[in-house]
Amino acid sequence: MPRPELTRMGIAFAVALVAMSYLAIDAGVVGVNSGAIKQRIETAQASIVRVAMSQHQLASAAQAWARRDHQKQPSATE
């Protein structure tokens, strides 16, 4: 995945996280206990990082597979 795309995803993630946290606090869903908020944010961040890493690994595997397939084509037509 290109670096600018990862940067955009990171910025979008941060904005979404702040917005969801603000809305949850405003709605009274989350107490104002900073320890609880911090723990929930860290849990959400860890979850999102795991998903992002999985997607990155999947994209890398797909690219490697496509390269292998592309390299095999000329020998298959001979």
N, C-alpha and C positions, 0 to 999 in steps of 0.2 A: 504494500500500500504506500503511495507517495507520501512523503513527509508533510507537505502542506495539508493534505487530506486528514492526516492524523492530528495535526494542530487544530484544524477546524472542528474535528470530533471532540477533542479535549476541551475546547472553548465552549462548544454546545453542551457538553456534559456538565461543566462547571456552572453555566448559566441555569441549566435545568435543575441541578441539585440545589442551588441557592433558591430558586423560585419555589420548588417543592417544599423545601424546609420552611421558607417564609409562610407559605400557604398553610402548612400543617400547624405551625405555631399560631397563626392568626385564627385558624378554625378551632383551636383548642384541642386538637387531636394529640399533640405532643405537649407534655408539660414543659415548663420553662427551666427544668433541671438541666443545666448545661452538660453534666456528665452523661445523661441519657441521650441527649441530642448528639453529643460527640460520638457516642458508641453507635448510634443508628447511622450516622453519616459515614463512619468508618466501615461499617458493615456494608452499606450501599456501595461505597467506593470499591471495596474489595470485590464485591459481586460484579460490578461493572468492569473492573480491570480483568477479572477472569474471563468474562464474555469477550472483551476486546482481544485478549490474548488468544482465545480459541478461534476467533474470526481471523486473526492475523495468521495463525498456524494453518488454518484451512485455506486461506488465500495463497499462502506460500506453497502448500502442497498442490493446489490446483495449477499454479504457475509452473511448478516443476513437472507435473504430469503433462501439461500442454507442451512444454519444451521437449520432453522425451518423445511425445507423440509426433511433434513437428520434425524432430530429427530422424525419426524412423520412416517417415513418409518417402523420402527420395529412394532409400534402399528397397522399399516395398514395391515401388513402381518399376524397378529395373528388371 
